[in-house]
């Protein structure tokens, strides 16, 4: 389910190697789950911080190209869980 949310909301800007996600406006997220930090070193890579970043990127880092997304809580949880599997 999280992969579907990613495909619908994130794949236009981000790449995940081995999938149909080939966006190039944002960083390649192929190994996001193995990174120690998120948002160019702004946040520790935890599920809570990942959900915060997705929902409030512009508040956390105002100059980022990443827009803030209002996702349903289940979608945010599923998306964060999917991204955590990317090693």
C-alpha positions, 0 to 999 in steps of 0.5 A: 500500500505504501508503494502505491502511495509513493507511486501516486504522490512521490514518483513524479519527483523522486527515483527509486531504482528497480521501480517505475519511479524515475522523477528527477526533481528530487533526490533518488530515494533508492536507499532512503531506509539505510540513511542516517539523516533526512532532508539534507542532514536536517533530521534523524531518519526515524519513522516519525521524522519521515512523516513530519518531513512529508507533511511539513517540509516547507516549515522544517526547511523553508528553502526546500523544493519539497512541497508539504503534503497533507496525507491521511494518517494511514497513507502517511504511515504506509508511505513511511513504512515503504520508504523505510524498506528501501535499502 
